[in-house]
């Protein structure tokens, strides 16, 4: 089967690039993205030399596999977080998160509205840019802070706490963006109220199940004789929440994230929880996530550097500057030193999986093909966002190392 050949090629290349990336001190997803970008560039230069790979991004089976990658990435992200820890976040972290979200959101929307041509989807396109700029990559910052033994420092705790809140607010923004993509316009007061009601209903249902139903499954897990029973239950809950999200006109990633969020040591015995998390991590980081990141790279057209150089430069500058200001200033106002406030701003600047997932959702919705024919800035908008994500992901660990090493 051709799809097996494609998966073989992608997995070999992405894991090789990911390993090199980690050895160079960068996150594996950077190498996996670069693998997809390099492969996509080779295929575009010589489409006849790679007949099976050419056009694979439009294949329905391949798209379904990348959807699974998105699903498991968000499930894994939920498993990494703790509702109790989120509830205990300080007011300072919430203040930093709101600044780190709203400033990039408004700035991204503004430059989108300024540069994009008038069309029926201009509002959705500008909101997409703002949403993409508002996201923070928790894993990138966490990995660098761990490498520098700063995860438990005041600045380290602020970065992770604020980034977690930032990502959750970003997922709620995704619900609004999904509604705008579907209708082409921002919901009016009644529409926003209806959307808020759907989000509230989703949160009430998943919270009720997560807090009051899942903990009682522990006895069932202990008495089960079936192999991998607990992992199957995790998938059943995640798929159920994902279906519920789509029934309420939200994206399925919200359901996958919520399921992981509530599958904790309170739900499972500790040894069983670690085993479930390890299996989820294996199938995610070992197989599906590299394929997804490679697919993003395959979509990327490096011609964006020459087609829209001014917009791309402004986009990257705004992405970095707005996080430094939006997160760094609130950190200083809540009592951190100037240097540690800079650390917070840099740590919140990296983008990652969630931002790329949002870009993929917008791509599939046809947001970058309108108006017809698509002007250069619209046709290259997806590539510009991915380039911004790669650049900020690369710059975050470098910046953190420079500032924290100076700090001793």
N, C-alpha and C positions, 0 to 999 in steps of 0.2 A: 504494500500500500504506500502511496506517495506521502501520506501524512506521517507515517513512521520514519521515512527518510528525512523529512523536514524536521521532525522533532529531534532526530539523532544529530543532524547538523547543528541545529540551534543549541542543543544542550551541551555538546562538546565545545562549541565556540564560546558560549556564555560562561560556562564554568571555568574555562581556561582564562578568559579575560577577567572574570571575577576574582580568581585566585591571584593573578598579577596585581589587580587593583588593591586587594587586601594587603599583599606583601609590600606595596608602596604606601601603605598607611591610609588608603581611601576605602569607603564602603564598597561592598561587593556589587551593589546595584549600579554604581558608576561604571564598573567594568562591563556589566551585563548590558547597560545602555549603549556603551561605546561599541560593544560587539554587534548589536543590532544596527547601529549607525554605519559601521564599517561594512557589514554584510550588505546592507541596503545600497550603499554607494557602489559596491562592486557589481551588484545585480543591475543597477541602473546603467552602469557603463557597458555591461556585456549581458543583456537580457537573454540572448541566444545561448550563452554558455551555461546558464542556470535555468533551464525551462521549467523545472519543477518548482523552484523557489520564486520565480517571477509571478507576481499576482497572488502570492499565498495569503497576503493580508486580507484579501477579499473572500477567501475560502470560508464557507460556513462552519466546517468542522474545526478549522484553526481558530476561528472567532469564538466558538464554543469553549475551546480549551483555554483561550486567554480570558474568557469570562470566569472560568473556574479559578484561574490565577488571581483575578481580582477578588473573587469570593474568599479564597483562602488567605489572601493577604490581609483583608479586613478582619477575618476571623482571628488570625494570629495577632493582629494589632489589638483586638479586644482582649485576648488572653493575656497580653503583656500588661494590661492596665487593671487597676483595682478600684471599684466604686467607692469603697471606704476611704481610700487615699484621696480620691477626687473630691469627696465630700468634706475632707479635712483641709483642703487647700486654703492657704492664707488669703486674706484680702489683697495682699501685695501681689501674689501670683495672678489673681483674677484681674487686677488693675493692669498688670503687664500684658496679660493675654488679650484684654480688650483693646489696649493701645496697639499691640502687635497685629491685631486683626483689622481694626477699623481704619487705621492710617493707610496700610497697603490696599485695602479694599477700595477706599475712596480714590486714592491716587491711581490705581489700576483702572478703575471705571472711568476716571477723568481722561487719562491718556487714550483709552480705547474710544471714548466718545469724540475726542479731538482728532484722532488719526483715521478712524474707520469711516468709510463712505456711508451716506444715508441708505438705509434699506429697512425691510420689514423685520430683520433680525439684528439690527444694530444694537438695540438694547440688550439682547441676550448675549451678543458677542462682547460688549463692553463689560457686562456683569460677569461673564466668564473670565475675562482678564483680571478683574478685581478679585474674584474668588480664588483664582490660581495664585495670585500674589499674596493672598492672606494666609495661605497654608504654611505650616512649619513642619519640618521633618524631625520627629522625635528620635528615631533610631540613629540618625547621623550625629546629632548633638550628644546623645547618651554614650555612643561608642567612643567619641573623642574624649569626653569627660572621664570615662572609665580608664582610658589609656593614660591620661594625665593624673589619675587618682584624685579627681576633683568632683566626682559625682555627688559626694556627700557634703561638699562645701556649700556655703550660703548661696553663692551664685549658681552652682550646679543644681541645687534643689529648685531655685527660682526658675531656671531655664526649663527643666523637665516638667515642673508643675504647670508653668504657663503654657508650654508647648502642648501638653496634653489637653488642657482646656481649649487652647487655640484650635486644635484638630477637631475636637467635638463641635465647637461652634462652626467650624468650617464645613462639617458634615451637615449641619442644619442649614447652612447657606446653600449647600448642594440641593437641598429639597426645594428652596426658592428658585435656584437656577434651573432645575428640572422643570418646574412649572412654567418659567419664562420661556424655555426652549420649546415646550409643547404649545404654548399659546402665542408666542412672539411678542408678548407685552407683559409689563409688570402687573401683577394682580392689583385690582382696585381694593378699596377698604374691605368690601365684602369678600373678595377673593383671598386677601391676606388673612382675614378672620377664618375663612373656611380652611385655608392651608394650615393656619395655626392650630385649628381644631383637629385636623388630621394628624399633625405632628404630635399634639398632646395625647390623642387617642392611642397612637402608636407607642408613645412613651409609657402611658398608663398600663397598657396591656403587657408590654415586655417587662416593665418593672415589677408588675404583680406576679408574673410567671417566674421572673428571675429571683425575686426575694422570697416568695411564699410557696412556690411549687418545686423548683429545682432542688432546694436543700433537702426535701423529703425523699429524693431519689437515691440518697446515699445507701440506704438499706437494700434497695433494688440492685445497686451496683455490687454490693458486697455478696449478695446471694446469687448473682447471675453466674451461670455455668458457661455461657457463650463467650467465645473468644472475641476480644475487642468490642465488647458490648458497650462500654462507656464511650468509646470513640464514635460508635454509631449513634448513640443518643445525642452527643454533641452535634453531629451533622444533622440529625433530625430537627433539633431545636434551631440550629442556624438556618436551615432551609425553610423551616416554618416561619421564623421571623422575617426571612428574606421575602417569602411569598406575601406575608402580611404587609410589609413595606410597599411592595408593588401594588397590592390591592388598594392601598391608601395613596397611590400615585406618587410614591417616593422611590428612590433607587434601592435596589436589593442590597447594596453594600451596607446600608444602615442596619439591616436585619442581621447580616453576618457579624458586624461589629458588636451589636448589642448582645448577641449570643455569647461571643467570647468574653464580653465584659462581665457577664453573670455566671460564667463557669469558673468558679474559684475553689479554693481549698475548703470553703464553707459548703460547697456542693459535693465535692469528691474527697475521699481520703487523700492525704498529702501525697503518698507514693503513687496513687492512681492518677492524681492531678498532674504530677510531673511526667508520668508516662504518656498521658493524653497530650500534654503540651509538646512533648518531644516528638510524638508521631505527627502532630499538626505541623510542627516546624520542619520536619523531614520532608513531608510532601509539598510544603510551601516553598521553603528556601532551596530545597534540593531539586525540585522539578518545575512546579507551576510558576513561581515568581520569576525565575530566569527567562522562561518562555514569554511571559507577559512583558518584561522589560525589553527583551529583544524585539518583540512586536512593535513596541513604541519606537524603538530605534529604526526599525524597517520603514515606518511611516515617515520618518524625518527626512526632509530634503535640505541638504546643506546649502542649497542655492539661496536660502534665506539670508545668508551672510552678504551676498551680493545684491539680492533683490530688494531687501528692506534694511540696509545697514543702519540708518538713522533710528528707525523705530526699534530695532533690536538693541542698539546701544542704550537708548532711553529706557527700554523695558528692563534691562539688566541693572542699570543704575538705580531706577526706581525700586526694583525688587530688593536691592541691598540697602539703599538709603532709608527707605520707609520702615524696614524692620529695625534698623539701628536707632531711628528716631522714635518709632512707635512703641518699641519694647525697651530701648535703652533709657529714654527719659523717664518713663514711669518707674523703672528700676531705681534710678537715682532719687526720684521723689519719695520712694518708700524707704530710703535709708541706705542703699548700697553706695559704695565709693564710686568715684568716676570710672576707675579702671574696671571694677567688677560690673558696673552698669554697661560698659563697653562689651564685656564678656557676654552679658545677657543679650545685648543687641546682636552680636555676631552669632551667638548660639541659636538665636531664633531666625536667622537669615536663610538657613539651608532649606531647600524643598526636597521632596522625596516621593514616596509611593502614592500618597493620597492625592497630591497635586497631579501626578501623571495619570492616575485613575480618572480624575475629573477631566483632564485633557482628552483621554480616550473616549469618555462618555460623550463629550461635545463633538468629537470627530465623527463618531457613529451616528449622531443625531443630524449630521449634515450641516453643522454650524459654520464650517469653513468653505462651503461651496456656494454660498449666497452673498450678494446677488449674482445672477448668472449673466454673462461670464464673470467669475470671481476676480476682483482686482488683485494686484500683486500682494497687498498687505493682508487681505483676507485669505488668499490661497496659501500664504506662508505663515499665517498666524499660529497654527498648530506647531510647526517647526520652531518658531520663535519661542513659544512657551516651553517646549522641551529643552531647547538650548539654554534658556534661562534657568531651568531646573538643574541641568548638568553643571552649569557654571557656578551657581550658588552652592550646590552640593560639594563641589570641589573646593570652593573658597572657604566654606565654614570651618572644616578641620584645620586648614592652613592658618586662618585668622585666629582661631582659638588657641592653637599651639603657640603662635607668636606672642599673644598677650599673656597667656597663662605661664609660659616659660619665663617671660620677663618678670612675672609676679612671683616666681620662685615656688 
